[in-house]
Amino acid sequence: MSPTLRSAIDTAAGGQQRAVIYVRISQDRTGAHLGVDRQREDCEALAERNGWDVVEVYVDNDVSAYSGKPRKHYRQMLADLELGTATIVIAWHTDRLHRSPTELEEYINLCDRRGVTTQTVQAGSLDLSTSGGRLVARMLGNVARHESEHKGERVARARMQKAKAGQWTGGLRPFGWGVPTGETTKKIDKASGEEVDVPVLDMTKLVPEEAAALEVGTDMILAGGSIKGWLRWLADKGLTSTVGKPITHPAARDMLLRPRNAGIAVHRGEEVGRGLWEPAVPEPKFRALVAILTDPNRVTTTGSEVKWLGSLIYLCGRPGCTSTVRCTKAGGAMVPSYRCQLGHGGGRKAEILDAYVQDLVVERLSRPDAVDLLEPVPDGVNAGALQMESEAIRRRLTEMAALFGAGHISMAQFTEGSDVARAQLGEVTAQLARAAVRDPLVGLVGVEDVGGAWAACDLERKRTVLRSLLEVTLRPPRPGRMPDGGYFDYDAIETRWKR
């Protein structure tokens, strides 16, 4: 017996028809201002007027019917309808159910197969078992999809205009900006679907502690530090993302690479001008950071976290070997020892070797002439002029793309012109980077207590200084007891100052 016939027999016998309610809230069109509770009340009222028995209510919060994102409870409703849970679906409006033609066709097939009708508070009844009903449903779906696409175009244009004007384009509060103005505005709460009061934020003003964190992170990278080191710093300060969650490594990298940090407005990944907000870091520093973090040759530590000063920095020193050493307890060693990555025999006790190297570094940085070790600041670098040149090149690239898109220049002309412009842009960016990169020795040279300053540095900073200042090679040690009575051969430690 077909579901439609069974429904007719149940109704004729005085039984109530079983119905389910589907409600959804998003930022879209009709019903977007209604909380799910209001939609549900209207749907329940419709069921009561018609004498339908509501057996289930399905709720999806803040999920668009157009975006293609999974709607968990909608999918559950389809599964239950397939099992014969109900023969009526009640919704506030058809666009609460569908805006995707593909999804609509799946729903039409199920309703036709299982004898399900659709009833809406706003759009009336849809009998999808008839060609006329299906035609109306498809027309309503196409209208709703058109309205979604048209709204998307309007939003995109508005955001582009705002970006070019240097204004905030909306979205989650970016880390570093958003000072409460004392005013409030209405917003739909995602959990309840109800309107709530939220503070109005001034997105042109810096949040002091977050702005300071962005500057610290930038300076750490420019001084040879890493994103991991900055993440530890953020955790120590108790700083989280703007939604209160721990900041992850990818999020931290993206955060530092945001042009917004330097007051640069962006639309769809392209720089479009200056922002009206306060910058968190100077632009030369930002350009330098981008050059460092996007350098394909940038050396980053892989695998387990490095815990020793010389791991992957000290050189093996065996004849013909150019490998670095790693700290391990391999080879029967009872204490951590440095051993060649290529498996050459012998090991050096890590604590003794690191202490010796650190004493050398502190002693050298404590000398009166240590200031001579600092890298000279580039002379004659006009960061302002370089930045103006950078912006002019970027505008030229944009103009060439527009000319190519309009058919005024050929692919060959566009390729040749853009290659030249990008090469020029690379040179300008490199000059800006050299002007802003911070010498890792700054903060250690010229201080009253170099030993104390060195001890206050984290391991990553120490390793950066070591890479910049000293080359350490571990030659094969002499066997047996040394003249000082110990067994560690200090004479086999060969060092060369790089500055």
Salt bridges, closest charged atoms under 4 A:
ASP10 OD1 - ARG6 NH1 3.81
ASP28 OD2 - ARG99 NH1 3.99
ASP42 OD2 - ARG38 NE 3.62
GLU44 OE2 - ARG40 NE 3.02
ASP60 OD1 - HIS73 ND1 3.28
ASP62 OD2 - LYS190 NZ 3.55
GLU82 OE1 - ARG113 NH2 2.56
ASP95 OD2 - ARG29 NH1 2.36
ASP95 OD1 - HIS93 ND1 3.17
ASP95 OD1 - ARG96 NE 3.41
ASP95 OD2 - ARG99 NH2 3.11
GLU103 OE1 - ARG71 NH2 2.62
GLU105 OE2 - ARG138 NE 2.72
GLU106 OE2 - ARG75 NH2 2.84
GLU147 OE1 - ARG29 NE 2.18
GLU149 OE2 - ARG145 NE 3.35
GLU153 OE1 - HIS150 ND1 3.81
ASP197 OD1 - LYS186 NZ 2.94
GLU210 OE1 - ARG173 NH1 2.94
ASP219 OD1 - LYS285 NZ 2.81
GLU271 OE2 - ARG287 NH1 2.91
GLU271 OE1 - ARG394 NE 3.66
GLU278 OE2 - LYS205 NZ 3.83
GLU283 OE1 - ARG274 NH1 2.54
GLU283 OE2 - ARG287 NH2 2.91
GLU305 OE2 - ARG232 NH1 3.11
GLU363 OE1 - ARG367 NH2 3.11
ASP369 OD1 - ARG364 NH1 3.08
GLU375 OE2 - ARG499 NE 3.58
ASP439 OD2 - ARG499 NH1 2.71
GLU460 OE1 - ARG232 NH2 3.23
GLU471 OE1 - ARG496 NH2 3.04
ASP489 OD1 - ARG478 NH2 2.86
ASP491 OD2 - ARG478 NH2 3.14
GLU494 OE2 - ARG475 NH2 3.08
